[in-house]
């Protein structure tokens, strides 16, 4: 079981979105990023990096002809095809300090 907990914060001053993410695999915290730029579902890419750094997902460095990262696409496919393996939560927070 892989648990991804994320929070997003929109900085109105500059119009940027930031996120924090923590990843738990098999009941153990394997990594977290307290503050990173990225809107939408960018937190999933940050979680994927954490999972690669922990050796849970392979880092091949391969890309498709259109430039898409094959490792990340494989991760997203795994999430879609093995829903029981993942639990993902994301919440939008009002203040930076709530990340």
C-alpha positions in Angstrom: 0.0 0.0 0.0 1.3 3.4 -1.0 -0.2 6.5 0.7 0.3 9.9 -0.8 -0.7 12.9 1.3 -0.6 16.3 -0.4 -1.5 19.9 0.3 -1.7 22.8 -2.2 -1.5 26.5 -1.5 -2.2 29.3 -4.0 -0.1 32.4 -3.5 -2.3 35.2 -4.7 0.5 37.8 -4.7 2.3 36.2 -7.6 -0.4 33.9 -8.8 1.7 30.7 -8.2 0.6 27.4 -6.6 2.8 25.4 -4.3 2.5 22.0 -2.7 3.8 19.7 0.0 3.7 15.9 -0.1 4.5 13.0 2.0 4.7 9.3 0.9 4.1 6.3 3.1 4.9 2.8 1.8 4.0 -0.3 3.7 3.4 1.7 6.8 6.7 3.6 6.8 7.3 7.2 5.8 9.7 7.0 2.9 10.0 10.7 2.1 8.4 14.1 2.1 8.8 17.5 0.4 7.6 20.4 2.6 7.4 23.0 -0.1 7.6 22.8 -3.9 6.3 24.8 -6.9 3.5 23.1 -8.9 -0.2 23.3 -9.5 -2.9 20.8 -10.3 -1.6 17.3 -9.8 2.1 18.2 -9.7 2.2 16.6 -6.2 2.0 13.2 -7.9 5.2 13.9 -9.9 6.8 14.9 -6.6 5.6 11.7 -5.0 6.9 9.7 -7.9 10.3 11.2 -7.4 10.2 10.2 -3.8 9.2 6.7 -4.7 12.0 6.5 -7.3 14.6 7.8 -4.8 13.4 5.0 -2.4 13.9 2.4 -5.1 10.2 1.5 -5.1 9.9 2.6 -8.8 12.6 2.3 -11.4 14.4 5.3 -12.8 15.2 4.5 -16.4 15.4 8.0 -17.8 13.6 6.9 -20.9 11.3 9.3 -22.8 8.8 8.9 -25.5 9.3 10.5 -28.9 7.0 13.4 -27.8 9.3 14.0 -24.8 7.0 12.5 -22.1 8.9 10.8 -19.2 8.2 7.1 -19.6 8.9 6.4 -15.9 6.2 8.9 -14.8 3.7 7.6 -17.4 4.3 4.0 -16.1 3.7 5.3 -12.5 0.4 6.9 -13.6 -0.6 3.7 -15.4 0.1 1.7 -12.2 -2.0 4.1 -10.2 -4.9 3.8 -12.6 -4.7 0.0 -13.0 -4.0 -0.9 -9.3 -6.3 1.4 -7.4 -6.3 -0.8 -4.3 -2.5 -0.3 -4.1 -2.8 3.5 -3.7 -4.5 5.9 -1.3 -4.1 9.6 -2.3 -5.4 12.6 -0.4 -5.0 16.2 -1.4 -6.3 19.3 0.3 -6.1 23.0 -0.6 -5.0 25.2 2.3 -5.4 28.9 2.8 -2.0 29.8 4.3 1.5 28.9 3.4 2.3 27.8 6.9 -0.5 25.2 6.6 1.5 23.2 4.0 
